[in-house]
Amino acid sequence: MTDVAGADRAPRCPYHDKTHDKAHDDIHAPNGCPVSPQAAEFDPFGDGYNQDPPEYVRWAREQEPVFWSPRLGYWIVTRYDDIKAIFRDNRTFSPSIALEKITPTGPEANAVLASYGFALSRTLVNEDEPAHMPRRRALMDPFTPEALAHHEPMVRALAREYVDRFIDDGRADLVDQMLWEVPLTVALHFLGVPEEDMDTLRHYSIAHTVNTWGRPKPEEQVEVAHAVGKFWQFAGKVLDKMREDPSGPGWMQYGIRKQKELPDVVTDSYLHSMMMAGIVAAHETTANAAANALKLLLQHPDAWRDICEDPTLIPNAVEECLRHNGSVAAWRRLATKDVTIGGVAIAAGSKLLIVTSSANHDQYQFADADLFDIRRENASDQLTFGYGAHQCMGKNLARMEMQIFLDELTRRLPHMRLSEQRFTYVPNTSFRGPEHLHVEWEPALNPERINRAVREPRAAVRIGEPSSHAVSRTVIVQSADACADGIVRVRLASADGRALPRWTAGSHIDVLCGDTGLSRQYSLCGDPADALTFEIAVLRESAGRGGSAWVHENVRRGARWRIRGPRNHFRLDETARRLVLIAGGIGVTPISAMARRAHTLGLDYEVHYSGRSRASMALLDEMQALHGGRLRVYVSDEGTRVDPAKLVVGEGTQVYACGPARLLDALGEASGSWPEDALRIEHFTSTLGTLDPSKERAFQVELKDSGLVLDVPADQTLLTTLRRANIDVQSDCEEGLCGSCEVRVLEGEIDHRDVVLTKGERQSNQRMMACCSRARCGKLVLAL
C-alpha cells in the first residue's frame, strides 16, 4: 500500500466525532468508515459549490481533508500536499477518468452520440503511460515561451478591437462582449482552425463541459448529445481540410506534420480527439479564468487601483487570481492500487475528485490563504494548471492572454466598476467562471478622450511563471536619521496608508534605486510587530555597487521609493534550544531583529556585536538597553575582537551570523567542530554562480515528475533551460543568494555554487539552486 502523505501514518477513518448525526449511522465509505453529515451532503452541482468551491469545502480542508461522497461515488481530496502528491504520481493515480462523464447518460443520448460517429479517444489530459509522454514530447514545441511570443501581437490587436466596440457605451457584459470571444478566436488561431460562427462554437463548448463534468437532467441529455455530436463532426471536417495542406502555423498542422514523422505516436484518432478537446482546453478555461480575475480584482478596489497605477504588478496579479479564484475547481483521478491518502485507506479502483481550488486555499501552503494579495510571493505555487507530467501545456498562453486583457482594461477603463448583479455558473464539478460579468463606467472620464497615447500598450508580457522581480510596492520615506558614522536609518511607510505585509526576523526588502536599474537588498531592523512601517539601516559604501549611494542621496522625508518584499531566506529557528547571534558592522541589521524576537519570546540567546569603533556601530545604544548582559560588544579600536573558536555551541544551539567576509570565513572554519548545520550565514553578494561558458560543460536533467529529459548547454543555466521547456520555477536574485529557485535532486552529484545551503545540506545532495548550480556528473534527476 502506498501512502502519498507519509508512510508513518496508519490508515484511519476520517470521521471520529461520536456526537455525529444519528441519521447518517447507516452510511459508510467503501473502506467501512462512517460518513460524516457534511460528507453525506456534499453536492458539487449545487449553488454553494459553484459559487465558491474553496469556501464550500473549508470544513473538509480543516477537519476531514479526505472524505467519501456517497452522492458522487468519489473520494474527495482537499489539501495541497495530498493533491500535489497525487499529481506527482500519475501511475498510482491514473488520469484516465479525467474526461469520463461524471453523470452517465441514458440510452437515447448514447444513441444520438453514436449517430454522429462520436468516438473521443484518449488525449493529453486523460492518457496513461507509456503512451502519454511520447505524445506530449512530440507536440510540445509550439507551447514554449519562444513560440508563444509570436502570438502576442495578435492577442493585443484582438483585445483592443473588442474594447473599441464598447468603450463609449458606459456599460458592458465583459463575458458576452469580450472574454468569451477573444479567447475562442485566439484558441482557433493557435490551433490553426478557420474562424467559424462564434455562437455555434460557444454552444458546442458549453455542451461538451456539461456532457463531461455536469449533471444534465434526463430531458436535457439528448439536446446536449446533439451539440457534442455536431462538435465532433465539425472537428473532423476541419482536420480533413488541414490534411490537404498541413503547412500552416497552427498546432494541429504541426501535429499532422509530426504524424508523418511519428505515425505510431500521433495517430488519426488522436488528432481528431485533440482537435475537439483542444478547442475547449485552449478556450473555455482561459475565458473563465479571465472573467474570474476581473470579477475578483473589481471586488477588491485597492488591488484594481494598484495594477492600474503599476502595470508591472499584472503578471503576479494574474497568478494570484488563478490561485484565489481559478477556472479549474477540480480534477479527477483513478487509484490503480490500494493506497493511503492523508492517512485514509483507499482501495484500488476508487475514483478521486481532487479539489485543486481547495488546495489553493490551504493555510499550510499559503499564509493568510483567504486573503487576496496580488503581491503574494508564492502565488505561482497554485495548482490550477495541475502539476507534473499532466500539467496544462497551454498555461503560458492563458497567462499571456490574461495579462493582455488586464493591461488593456486598466489603461483604458481604470474607472470601471462592477454593476449590481448576481453571478451564475454552469453547474459542474470542474470548470467555473461567471456566465455574465456586468460592468459600468462614465465614458466622459475615459482617459483616451484626453490622451490618445493611452491606447498604446504599456505592460510587457511575461511568458511563463512570474518572477518576484516584478512584484513591487510604493512606500514613502517617513523619517531618515543618522544612527552611526556613514549609516542612515530609514523608516518607510505605505504610500496609501495601508498596513504593510507582515515580516519575520531575518527578512529583507529590495530597494529599487530609481531609474538606475539597480536593486539592492537591505535587512529589516525594526519591530516585526509594527504593521505600518519598515526600517532599514544603510551604510554608504564608496566602493559599493551604487545602491547605498542612491539611498543616501534620496532619503529626504516624503520621498517615494519602490520596494519588493519582504522575503526571508535567513529565517530564525524559534524552536532552537539556544541561539548565538553574531553581527559584524552593518551586518547587525538582521541580527538586531532576531535578537528582538528572541527577547520577546523569552528564548535563551546571546548576541555578539563587533565593529571598527563605537561611533561606527549602528543600533548599539538600543541593543544595549534591550539586551543588557546578553549583548557582548567587540570594538577593534579598543583592542577587542570576537573569537569564533571560543564560542560554546552545543547540541540544540543555532548560530546566526551576518557581517564582513573575514568574520564569516572565520566562523565557517570554527563550525567544523560544531553540531552539523548549526551555522546559518546571511550573504549579500556572491560571484560563485557567474557563468563562464568556456569553463563549463553541458549536462542532462531528467524531470521525474514531468517525464522530460533536457539538455543544459554550457552557456545556459539550469533555470533558463527549465523555463524554455515550460517548467515553472520561481526565482528572485538569480545570483545564488536567496534560495527562491531551489529544486529537489533525486539522483546525481551537484556542483553547488550558491551561498544559501549549509554544509550538511550540500553533503546530503538533495537540493540545488537552479539559477547557478550545475552537475558534477553527466546527469541529474530532479523532482520537477
GITAGI-V397956 format. One record per residue. N is the residue number from 0. RES is the residue in one small letter. PHI is phi in whole degrees, -180 to 180 (none if undefined). D_FIRST is the distance of its C-alpha to the first C-alpha in Angstrom with 1 decimal. Layout:
[[N/RES/PHI/D_FIRST] [N/RES/PHI/D_FIRST]]
This chain:
[[0/m/none/0.0] [1/t/-94/3.8] [2/d/-120/6.6] [3/v/-74/9.8] [4/a/-115/12.1] [5/g/124/11.5] [6/a/-75/9.3] [7/d/-86/12.2] [8/r/-106/11.8] [9/a/-74/10.8] [10/p/-58/10.0] [11/r/-147/13.6] [12/c/-80/16.1] [13/p/-76/17.6] [14/y/-125/21.1] [15/h/-119/22.8] [16/d/-65/26.5] [17/k/-74/28.4] [18/t/-98/31.4] [19/h/-70/29.9] [20/d/-60/32.0] [21/k/-63/32.4] [22/a/-64/32.8] [23/h/-106/29.1] [24/d/-61/28.2] [25/d/-92/27.5] [26/i/-102/25.1] [27/h/-131/21.4] [28/a/-74/18.3] [29/p/-57/16.3] [30/n/-87/13.9] [31/g/92/17.2] [32/c/-76/17.9] [33/p/-68/21.5] [34/v/-103/22.6] [35/s/-71/25.0] [36/p/-57/28.4] [37/q/-64/27.8] [38/a/-65/24.7] [39/a/-63/26.6] [40/e/-94/29.4] [41/f/-57/27.6] [42/d/-138/29.6] [43/p/-76/29.2] [44/f/-103/32.4] [45/g/-84/34.5] [46/d/-68/37.0] [47/g/-61/35.1] [48/y/-67/32.1] [49/n/-68/34.3] [50/q/-71/36.7] [51/d/-160/34.2] [52/p/-56/30.5] [53/p/-61/29.6] [54/e/-71/31.9] [55/y/-63/30.8] [56/v/-108/27.3] [57/r/-55/28.4] [58/w/-56/27.6] [59/a/-72/23.9] [60/r/-57/23.7] [61/e/-90/25.3] [62/q/-120/24.0] [63/e/-144/21.1] [64/p/-65/19.5] [65/v/-127/16.8] [66/f/-142/18.5] [67/w/-94/18.9] [68/s/-105/22.2] [69/p/-66/23.7] [70/r/-65/26.6] [71/l/-93/24.6] [72/g/78/21.7] [73/y/-128/19.3] [74/w/-83/17.0] [75/i/-107/19.1] [76/v/-117/17.9] [77/t/-125/20.9] [78/r/-101/20.4] [79/y/-59/21.1] [80/d/-61/18.4] [81/d/-64/15.6] [82/i/-69/17.6] [83/k/-65/18.5] [84/a/-65/14.9] [85/i/-66/14.3] [86/f/-60/17.6] [87/r/-67/16.8] [88/d/-113/13.9] [89/n/-86/15.7] [90/r/-94/13.7] [91/t/-68/10.4] [92/f/-118/13.0] [93/s/-69/15.9] [94/p/-84/19.3] [95/s/-59/20.7] [96/i/-98/21.5] [97/a/-60/23.2] [98/l/-111/26.6] [99/e/-70/25.9] [100/k/-63/28.4] [101/i/-75/26.9] [102/t/-119/29.8] [103/p/-58/30.5] [104/t/-93/34.2] [105/g/-79/36.6] [106/p/-62/38.3] [107/e/-67/41.4] [108/a/-66/39.6] [109/n/-63/37.6] [110/a/-66/41.0] [111/v/-62/42.4] [112/l/-60/39.7] [113/a/-63/40.1] [114/s/-66/43.9] [115/y/-92/43.3] [116/g/72/41.2] [117/f/-63/38.2] [118/a/-149/35.3] [119/l/-63/33.2] [120/s/-102/30.7] [121/r/-63/27.8] [122/t/-129/28.9] [123/l/-59/27.7] [124/v/-75/26.0] [125/n/-128/23.8] [126/e/-101/23.5] [127/d/-85/20.5] [128/e/-79/20.6] [129/p/-90/22.4] [130/a/-75/25.2] [131/h/-65/24.9] [132/m/-66/25.7] [133/p/-58/28.7] [134/r/-71/30.2] [135/r/-61/29.5] [136/r/-63/31.1] [137/a/-66/34.0] [138/l/-108/34.8] [139/m/-82/34.3] [140/d/-52/37.7] [141/p/-66/39.5] [142/f/-99/37.1] [143/t/-70/37.8] [144/p/-54/40.0] [145/e/-63/43.0] [146/a/-71/42.9] [147/l/-68/42.4] [148/a/-58/45.4] [149/h/-69/47.7] [150/h/-89/46.8] [151/e/-58/47.8] [152/p/-59/51.5] [153/m/-65/50.9] [154/v/-66/48.6] [155/r/-63/51.2] [156/a/-63/54.0] [157/l/-65/52.2] [158/a/-60/51.4] [159/r/-64/55.1] [160/e/-60/56.4] [161/y/-72/54.5] [162/v/-66/55.4] [163/d/-55/59.0] [164/r/-69/59.0] [165/f/-124/58.5] [166/i/-64/59.4] [167/d/-95/62.8] [168/d/-84/61.7] [169/g/85/60.5] [170/r/-159/57.5] [171/a/-163/54.7] [172/d/-100/51.5] [173/l/-61/49.5] [174/v/-67/46.8] [175/d/-68/49.5] [176/q/-100/51.9] [177/m/-157/49.7] [178/l/-74/45.9] [179/w/-90/45.1] [180/e/-76/47.6] [181/v/-64/47.4] [182/p/-61/43.7] [183/l/-66/44.2] [184/t/-62/47.1] [185/v/-63/45.2] [186/a/-61/42.3] [187/l/-64/44.8] [188/h/-62/46.5] [189/f/-63/43.3] [190/l/-75/42.3] [191/g/88/45.9] [192/v/-91/46.4] [193/p/-60/50.0] [194/e/-70/50.5] [195/e/-113/50.9] [196/d/-62/51.5] [197/m/-62/49.4] [198/d/-63/49.5] [199/t/-65/48.3] [200/l/-66/45.3] [201/r/-63/44.5] [202/h/-61/44.5] [203/y/-60/42.3] [204/s/-64/39.8] [205/i/-63/39.6] [206/a/-62/39.2] [207/h/-63/36.3] [208/t/-63/34.5] [209/v/-64/35.3] [210/n/-65/34.4] [211/t/-94/30.9] [212/w/-115/29.9] [213/g/-102/32.5] [214/r/-131/33.5] [215/p/-67/37.0] [216/k/-68/39.0] [217/p/-51/39.8] [218/e/-73/43.3] [219/e/-91/42.0] [220/q/-62/39.6] [221/v/-67/42.4] [222/e/-62/44.0] [223/v/-61/40.8] [224/a/-62/40.2] [225/h/-62/43.7] [226/a/-64/43.1] [227/v/-66/39.8] [228/g/-63/41.5] [229/k/-66/44.5] [230/f/-61/42.2] [231/w/-62/40.6] [232/q/-68/44.1] [233/f/-59/45.3] [234/a/-60/42.6] [235/g/-65/43.4] [236/k/-65/47.1] [237/v/-64/46.7] [238/l/-64/44.5] [239/d/-61/47.2] [240/k/-67/49.8] [241/m/-63/47.9] [242/r/-64/47.6] [243/e/-66/51.4] [244/d/-148/51.5] [245/p/-88/48.2] [246/s/-86/50.0] [247/g/-68/49.4] [248/p/-86/47.3] [249/g/-70/44.7] [250/w/-64/40.9] [251/m/-68/41.2] [252/q/-63/44.2] [253/y/-60/42.1] [254/g/-64/39.4] [255/i/-65/42.2] [256/r/-66/43.5] [257/k/-66/40.0] [258/q/-62/39.7] [259/k/-66/42.7] [260/e/-81/41.1] [261/l/-132/37.6] [262/p/-63/38.1] [263/d/-81/34.8] [264/v/-95/32.9] [265/v/-104/35.1] [266/t/-94/36.0] [267/d/-60/38.5] [268/s/-65/36.0] [269/y/-66/33.9] [270/l/-64/37.0] [271/h/-62/38.1] [272/s/-66/34.8] [273/m/-69/34.8] [274/m/-61/38.4] [275/m/-71/37.6] [276/a/-65/34.4] [277/g/-66/36.0] [278/i/-62/38.9] [279/v/-69/36.7] [280/a/-64/34.3] [281/a/-81/37.2] [282/h/-110/39.3] [283/e/-64/37.9] [284/t/-65/35.3] [285/t/-70/38.1] [286/a/-60/40.7] [287/n/-66/38.5] [288/a/-62/37.5] [289/a/-66/41.2] [290/a/-66/42.2] [291/n/-60/39.6] [292/a/-65/40.7] [293/l/-67/44.4] [294/k/-59/43.9] [295/l/-65/42.0] [296/l/-66/44.6] [297/l/-73/47.5] [298/q/-77/46.0] [299/h/-122/46.0] [300/p/-55/49.6] [301/d/-63/49.3] [302/a/-67/46.5] [303/w/-61/48.6] [304/r/-62/51.7] [305/d/-61/49.8] [306/i/-76/48.8] [307/c/-64/52.3] [308/e/-83/53.8] [309/d/-137/51.4] [310/p/-66/49.7] [311/t/-66/47.8] [312/l/-81/45.4] [313/i/-61/44.5] [314/p/-56/41.6] [315/n/-75/39.7] [316/a/-62/40.9] [317/v/-59/39.3] [318/e/-65/36.0] [319/e/-69/36.2] [320/c/-64/37.1] [321/l/-64/34.0] [322/r/-73/32.0] [323/h/-74/33.9] [324/n/-155/34.6] [325/g/-77/33.1] [326/s/-89/33.5] [327/v/-112/29.8] [328/a/-84/28.4] [329/a/-163/24.9] [330/w/-124/22.9] [331/r/-127/20.4] [332/r/-143/17.1] [333/l/-119/15.1] [334/a/-73/11.3] [335/t/-92/10.9] [336/k/-155/7.4] [337/d/-59/5.3] [338/v/-151/4.9] [339/t/-115/6.8] [340/i/-120/10.3] [341/g/56/13.0] [342/g/85/11.5] [343/v/-105/11.3] [344/a/-75/8.8] [345/i/-130/9.3] [346/a/-84/9.2] [347/a/-55/9.7] [348/g/91/13.4] [349/s/-73/13.8] [350/k/-98/16.5] [351/l/-121/16.7] [352/l/-105/20.0] [353/i/-99/19.7] [354/v/-86/23.0] [355/t/-63/24.1] [356/s/-65/27.5] [357/s/-72/25.9] [358/a/-57/24.0] [359/n/-71/27.5] [360/h/-117/28.8] [361/d/-78/26.2] [362/q/-61/28.3] [363/y/-75/25.8] [364/q/-107/26.4] [365/f/-125/29.9] [366/a/-59/32.6] [367/d/47/34.6] [368/a/-58/32.3] [369/d/-82/34.6] [370/l/-74/37.6] [371/f/-89/38.8] [372/d/-133/39.8] [373/i/-70/40.9] [374/r/-104/41.0] [375/r/-60/37.4] [376/e/-69/36.3] [377/n/-108/32.6] [378/a/-58/33.2] [379/s/-74/31.9] [380/d/-74/28.4] [381/q/-56/28.4] [382/l/-107/25.7] [383/t/-59/28.2] [384/f/-86/28.2] [385/g/81/24.4] [386/y/-161/23.0] [387/g/81/22.0] [388/a/-63/22.6] [389/h/-108/23.5] [390/q/-62/25.7] [391/c/-54/28.9] [392/m/-69/31.4] [393/g/-91/34.3] [394/k/-56/33.6] [395/n/-78/36.6] [396/l/-67/38.9] [397/a/-64/38.0] [398/r/-59/38.6] [399/m/-61/41.9] [400/e/-61/43.1] [401/m/-64/42.3] [402/q/-62/44.1] [403/i/-68/47.1] [404/f/-60/47.3] [405/l/-67/47.2] [406/d/-64/49.8] [407/e/-63/52.1] [408/l/-76/52.0] [409/t/-71/52.3] [410/r/-71/55.3] [411/r/-97/57.1] [412/l/-135/56.1] [413/p/-65/55.2] [414/h/-92/56.9] [415/m/-67/54.7] [416/r/-143/53.1] [417/l/-72/51.1] [418/s/-83/53.1] [419/e/-66/52.6] [420/q/-168/50.0] [421/r/-111/46.9] [422/f/-83/44.0] [423/t/-122/42.3] [424/y/-135/39.2] [425/v/-71/38.1] [426/p/-63/35.5] [427/n/-168/32.1] [428/t/-77/28.5] [429/s/-121/28.6] [430/f/-107/32.0] [431/r/-144/34.6] [432/g/-172/38.1] [433/p/-64/41.3] [434/e/-69/43.4] [435/h/-142/46.5] [436/l/-140/47.4] [437/h/-86/51.0] [438/v/-130/52.7] [439/e/-148/56.3] [440/w/-166/58.7] [441/e/-99/62.4] [442/p/-56/63.5] [443/a/-64/66.5] [444/l/-96/64.2] [445/n/-59/62.4] [446/p/-56/62.6] [447/e/-73/63.6] [448/r/-71/66.8] [449/i/-101/68.0] [450/n/-136/66.3] [451/r/-65/65.3] [452/a/-64/63.3] [453/v/-59/60.6] [454/r/-69/59.6] [455/e/-82/58.5] [456/p/-58/54.8] [457/r/-124/54.3] [458/a/-104/50.6] [459/a/-75/49.0] [460/v/-79/45.8] [461/r/-101/42.8] [462/i/-92/40.6] [463/g/132/37.2] [464/e/-68/35.5] [465/p/-70/38.2] [466/s/-90/39.3] [467/s/-66/40.0] [468/h/-61/43.4] [469/a/-89/44.2] [470/v/-101/43.6] [471/s/-135/46.8] [472/r/-141/48.9] [473/t/-93/52.6] [474/v/-129/53.8] [475/i/-116/57.3] [476/v/-70/58.8] [477/q/-83/59.7] [478/s/-159/61.4] [479/a/-148/61.9] [480/d/-135/63.4] [481/a/-69/64.1] [482/c/-121/62.1] [483/a/-177/63.1] [484/d/-59/65.1] [485/g/75/63.9] [486/i/-120/60.9] [487/v/-113/60.7] [488/r/-101/58.4] [489/v/-115/57.4] [490/r/-107/56.2] [491/l/-116/54.6] [492/a/-128/54.2] [493/s/-60/52.7] [494/a/-67/55.3] [495/d/-105/54.7] [496/g/81/54.6] [497/r/-76/50.9] [498/a/-65/48.6] [499/l/-87/47.1] [500/p/-61/43.3] [501/r/-68/42.0] [502/w/-140/41.5] [503/t/-120/40.3] [504/a/-56/42.2] [505/g/102/42.1] [506/s/-72/42.1] [507/h/-135/44.5] [508/i/-120/46.1] [509/d/-100/47.4] [510/v/-97/51.1] [511/l/-87/52.2] [512/c/-83/55.7] [513/g/59/57.6] [514/d/-95/58.3] [515/t/-76/58.0] [516/g/86/54.5] [517/l/-85/53.5] [518/s/-138/50.7] [519/r/-133/50.4] [520/q/-93/47.9] [521/y/-136/49.3] [522/s/-70/47.5] [523/l/-79/47.9] [524/c/-125/50.0] [525/g/-90/50.8] [526/d/-103/49.2] [527/p/-58/45.6] [528/a/-78/46.7] [529/d/-82/49.4] [530/a/-85/48.0] [531/l/-104/51.2] [532/t/-139/51.9] [533/f/-113/50.6] [534/e/-127/52.6] [535/i/-132/52.8] [536/a/-126/55.3] [537/v/-124/56.4] [538/l/-88/58.5] [539/r/-77/60.9] [540/e/-112/60.3] [541/s/-66/63.2] [542/a/-100/61.2] [543/g/-79/58.1] [544/r/-98/56.7] [545/g/107/58.5] [546/g/-68/56.2] [547/s/-66/57.9] [548/a/-64/61.3] [549/w/-62/60.2] [550/v/-59/59.0] [551/h/-65/62.2] [552/e/-90/64.3] [553/n/-132/62.5] [554/v/-105/62.1] [555/r/-66/64.8] [556/r/-58/64.1] [557/g/90/62.8] [558/a/-63/61.6] [559/r/-100/58.6] [560/w/-114/55.8] [561/r/-116/52.5] [562/i/-134/49.4] [563/r/-120/45.7] [564/g/99/43.0] [565/p/-78/42.6] [566/r/-142/39.6] [567/n/-134/38.3] [568/h/-116/37.1] [569/f/-137/38.7] [570/r/-76/36.9] [571/l/-75/37.9] [572/d/-84/35.3] [573/e/-79/36.5] [574/t/-99/34.3] [575/a/-63/36.1] [576/r/-67/37.9] [577/r/-151/41.0] [578/l/-122/42.2] [579/v/-117/44.8] [580/l/-112/46.1] [581/i/-124/48.5] [582/a/-127/50.7] [583/g/-127/53.3] [584/g/59/55.8] [585/i/-70/54.4] [586/g/-65/50.9] [587/v/-69/51.6] [588/t/-61/50.5] [589/p/-70/46.7] [590/i/-67/47.3] [591/s/-65/49.6] [592/a/-68/47.0] [593/m/-65/44.5] [594/a/-65/47.2] [595/r/-61/48.0] [596/r/-66/44.4] [597/a/-61/44.1] [598/h/-64/47.4] [599/t/-62/46.3] [600/l/-83/43.1] [601/g/73/45.0] [602/l/-80/43.0] [603/d/-85/44.4] [604/y/-149/45.7] [605/e/-143/48.6] [606/v/-122/50.1] [607/h/-117/52.0] [608/y/-126/54.2] [609/s/-120/56.5] [610/g/-158/59.1] [611/r/-70/62.3] [612/s/-149/64.5] [613/r/-63/64.1] [614/a/-68/65.6] [615/s/-95/62.8] [616/m/-99/60.0] [617/a/-67/58.6] [618/l/65/57.4] [619/l/-62/58.9] [620/d/-60/60.9] [621/e/-71/58.2] [622/m/-70/55.7] [623/q/-64/58.2] [624/a/-67/58.8] [625/l/-83/55.2] [626/h/-107/53.8] [627/g/51/56.9] [628/g/-70/56.3] [629/r/-78/52.8] [630/l/-99/54.3] [631/r/-117/55.8] [632/v/-110/58.0] [633/y/-125/59.1] [634/v/-125/62.1] [635/s/-59/63.2] [636/d/-64/66.8] [637/e/-101/66.8] [638/g/80/65.5] [639/t/-114/62.1] [640/r/-150/58.8] [641/v/-67/55.2] [642/d/-115/54.1] [643/p/-56/50.3] [644/a/-66/50.6] [645/k/-94/51.8] [646/l/-71/48.9] [647/v/-97/46.9] [648/v/-128/43.2] [649/g/-103/41.0] [650/e/-60/37.3] [651/g/85/36.2] [652/t/-96/39.1] [653/q/-116/38.7] [654/v/-112/41.7] [655/y/-118/42.5] [656/a/-141/45.3] [657/c/-148/47.2] [658/g/168/50.6] [659/p/-67/52.5] [660/a/-58/51.1] [661/r/-61/53.1] [662/l/-66/51.6] [663/l/-67/48.0] [664/d/-64/48.5] [665/a/-63/49.9] [666/l/-66/46.9] [667/g/-61/44.6] [668/e/-67/46.5] [669/a/-67/46.5] [670/s/-71/42.8] [671/g/-60/42.2] [672/s/-98/42.7] [673/w/-90/40.7] [674/p/-57/37.1] [675/e/-58/34.8] [676/d/61/34.8] [677/a/-73/37.3] [678/l/-97/39.6] [679/r/-122/39.1] [680/i/-124/41.9] [681/e/-102/43.1] [682/h/-111/44.7] [683/f/-121/46.8] [684/t/-141/47.7] [685/s/-159/46.2] [686/t/-117/47.3] [687/l/-64/44.5] [688/g/-93/42.8] [689/t/-63/46.1] [690/l/-92/45.4] [691/d/-118/48.1] [692/p/-53/47.2] [693/s/-68/49.7] [694/k/-110/47.6] [695/e/-102/44.1] [696/r/-132/42.1] [697/a/-72/39.7] [698/f/-152/36.0] [699/q/-109/32.9] [700/v/-129/29.8] [701/e/-101/26.6] [702/l/-96/24.9] [703/k/-61/21.2] [704/d/-75/20.3] [705/s/-98/23.4] [706/g/74/23.5] [707/l/-113/27.1] [708/v/-122/29.2] [709/l/-121/32.4] [710/d/-98/35.5] [711/v/-103/36.9] [712/p/-69/40.7] [713/a/-65/42.9] [714/d/-100/44.6] [715/q/-140/41.6] [716/t/-81/39.1] [717/l/-60/35.4] [718/l/-59/35.6] [719/t/-63/38.2] [720/t/-62/36.3] [721/l/-63/33.2] [722/r/-63/35.4] [723/r/-68/37.1] [724/a/-94/33.8] [725/n/73/33.2] [726/i/-99/30.5] [727/d/-78/31.0] [728/v/-138/31.5] [729/q/-68/33.5] [730/s/-154/36.6] [731/d/-141/39.6] [732/c/-73/42.0] [733/e/56/40.9] [734/e/-127/42.6] [735/g/80/39.7] [736/l/-101/40.8] [737/c/-106/38.6] [738/g/88/34.9] [739/s/-64/34.3] [740/c/-95/33.2] [741/e/-62/30.5] [742/v/-127/27.6] [743/r/-92/24.6] [744/v/-107/24.9] [745/l/-98/22.1] [746/e/-148/24.5] [747/g/104/28.2] [748/e/-101/31.1] [749/i/-99/32.6] [750/d/-97/36.3] [751/h/-73/36.4] [752/r/-133/39.4] [753/d/-95/38.7] [754/v/-121/40.0] [755/v/-101/37.0] [756/l/-74/34.5] [757/t/-78/35.3] [758/k/-59/35.7] [759/g/-65/32.4] [760/e/-66/30.6] [761/r/-68/32.3] [762/q/-65/31.6] [763/s/-70/27.8] [764/n/60/28.2] [765/q/-117/25.5] [766/r/-141/27.8] [767/m/-151/31.0] [768/m/-97/33.6] [769/a/-68/33.8] [770/c/-76/37.5] [771/c/-140/38.8] [772/s/-76/36.5] [773/r/-136/36.0] [774/a/-102/34.5] [775/r/-82/36.1] [776/c/-110/34.4] [777/g/-80/34.4] [778/k/-152/31.0] [779/l/-120/28.6] [780/v/-111/25.0] [781/l/-113/24.6] [782/a/-86/21.8] [783/l/-136/23.8]]
